[in-house]
Amino acid sequence: FPSHDSTSDLSRGVYIGSPTSRVYVDTDGIYNFQTSIQLDSTVSTAEAFYLWFRLNGVDVTNSASQVRIQGNNAEIFVALNYFFNLKAGDYVELMFSVSDLGVQLLAAGAVAPHPGIPSIILTVSNNIGGIQ
């Protein structure tokens, strides 16, 4: 995360830093990180996909999820949501691990009747002014 063709549709107060896996905020606040991921499997066995957040380089306690993908061409859609109380300059990373490299992020181009399918969509919103 993110892939080499990552794009930002709209950004105000949230930006991708260096390295590009880091999503920074420039204002104190409580932020909601929502993500959706398209997965596919190229192996016939049931395999696991693990997803979690890191805050400033440290795994976030109890933020992980596990999804088991059942066999070859078993596309699945995964979503994860988490609130963070962030200070200006903090960064969040979306991390993942797989039990087999045959479990892959899936992206597909536009084909009628649907538009393109990105492998990961991340939406970050500042919901509350934060704890003062």
C-alpha positions as CSV (number, residue, x, y, z in Angstrom):
1,F,0.0,0.0,0.0
2,P,-0.3,2.2,-1.9
3,S,0.3,0.8,-5.3
4,H,2.5,2.6,-7.8
5,D,-0.5,4.1,-9.5
6,S,-2.0,5.6,-6.4
7,T,-4.0,8.8,-6.7
8,S,-5.8,11.2,-4.5
9,D,-9.2,12.4,-5.6
10,L,-9.7,15.1,-2.9
11,S,-7.4,16.1,-0.1
12,R,-7.5,18.8,2.5
13,G,-5.4,18.4,5.7
14,V,-4.5,14.8,4.8
15,Y,-1.6,13.9,2.5
16,I,0.6,11.0,1.4
17,G,4.1,11.4,2.7
18,S,7.4,9.7,2.2
19,P,7.5,6.8,2.1
20,T,4.2,6.7,0.2
21,S,2.7,4.2,2.6
22,R,2.3,7.0,5.2
23,V,-0.9,9.1,5.4
24,Y,-0.2,12.3,7.4
25,V,-2.6,14.8,8.9
26,D,-1.7,18.5,9.4
27,T,-4.4,19.3,12.0
28,D,-5.1,17.9,15.5
29,G,-8.4,16.0,15.5
30,I,-10.3,12.7,15.6
31,Y,-10.0,11.1,12.2
32,N,-12.0,8.2,10.7
33,F,-9.9,5.9,8.4
34,Q,-12.2,3.8,6.2
35,T,-10.7,1.4,3.7
36,S,-12.0,-1.1,1.2
37,I,-9.9,-3.7,-0.5
38,Q,-10.5,-6.0,-3.5
39,L,-8.7,-9.4,-3.1
40,D,-8.3,-12.4,-5.3
41,S,-6.6,-15.7,-4.9
42,T,-4.7,-17.6,-7.5
43,V,-4.2,-20.8,-5.4
44,S,-6.7,-23.6,-4.8
45,T,-6.2,-23.8,-1.1
46,A,-8.0,-21.6,1.5
47,E,-5.6,-18.8,2.5
48,A,-5.7,-16.0,5.0
49,F,-5.4,-12.2,4.6
50,Y,-4.6,-10.1,7.6
51,L,-5.2,-6.3,7.7
52,W,-4.3,-3.8,10.4
53,F,-3.3,-0.2,11.1
54,R,0.0,1.3,12.3
55,L,0.3,4.7,13.9
56,N,3.6,6.5,13.7
57,G,5.3,3.2,12.9
58,V,3.7,1.1,15.7
59,D,1.1,-1.5,15.2
60,V,-2.3,-0.4,16.7
61,T,-3.5,-2.8,19.4
62,N,-6.6,-4.7,18.4
63,S,-6.9,-3.1,15.0
64,A,-6.3,-6.3,13.0
65,S,-8.8,-8.3,10.9
66,Q,-8.5,-11.7,9.3
67,V,-10.3,-12.9,6.2
68,R,-10.0,-16.4,4.7
69,I,-10.2,-16.7,1.0
70,Q,-11.6,-20.0,-0.2
71,G,-9.8,-21.2,-3.3
72,N,-8.8,-20.1,-6.8
73,N,-10.5,-17.0,-8.3
74,A,-12.3,-16.3,-5.1
75,E,-12.6,-12.6,-5.3
76,I,-13.6,-10.9,-2.0
77,F,-14.3,-7.4,-0.8
78,V,-12.8,-6.4,2.6
79,A,-13.6,-3.3,4.6
80,L,-12.0,-1.9,7.8
81,N,-12.8,1.2,9.8
82,Y,-10.9,2.8,12.7
83,F,-11.0,6.1,14.6
84,F,-7.7,7.9,15.6
85,N,-7.1,10.8,17.9
86,L,-4.2,12.4,15.9
87,K,-1.9,15.3,16.4
88,A,-0.6,17.4,13.5
89,G,2.3,15.5,11.8
90,D,1.1,12.0,12.9
91,Y,0.8,9.4,10.2
92,V,-1.1,6.2,9.8
93,E,-0.2,3.2,7.6
94,L,-2.5,0.4,6.4
95,M,-0.6,-2.9,6.7
96,F,-1.4,-6.4,5.4
97,S,0.0,-9.9,5.4
98,V,-1.0,-13.1,3.6
99,S,-0.5,-16.8,4.3
100,D,0.3,-17.4,0.7
101,L,1.6,-15.0,-2.1
102,G,-1.2,-16.3,-4.3
103,V,-3.5,-14.0,-2.3
104,Q,-3.3,-10.7,-4.2
105,L,-4.8,-7.2,-4.3
106,L,-7.0,-7.0,-7.3
107,A,-7.3,-4.0,-9.6
108,A,-9.2,-4.0,-12.9
109,G,-9.7,-1.5,-15.7
110,A,-13.0,-0.2,-16.8
111,V,-15.1,-2.6,-18.8
112,A,-18.7,-1.9,-19.7
113,P,-20.9,-1.5,-17.8
114,H,-18.7,-0.6,-14.8
115,P,-15.8,1.9,-14.2
116,G,-12.3,0.8,-13.1
117,I,-11.9,-1.2,-9.9
118,P,-9.0,0.0,-7.7
119,S,-7.4,-2.5,-5.4
120,I,-7.6,-0.2,-2.3
121,I,-9.8,2.8,-1.5
122,L,-8.9,4.8,1.6
123,T,-11.1,7.5,2.9
124,V,-9.9,9.7,5.7
125,S,-12.2,12.3,7.4
126,N,-11.8,14.6,10.3
127,N,-15.0,14.0,12.3
128,I,-14.5,15.9,15.5
129,G,-12.2,18.8,16.4
130,G,-10.2,16.6,18.7
131,I,-9.5,16.7,22.4
132,Q,-8.3,20.2,23.4
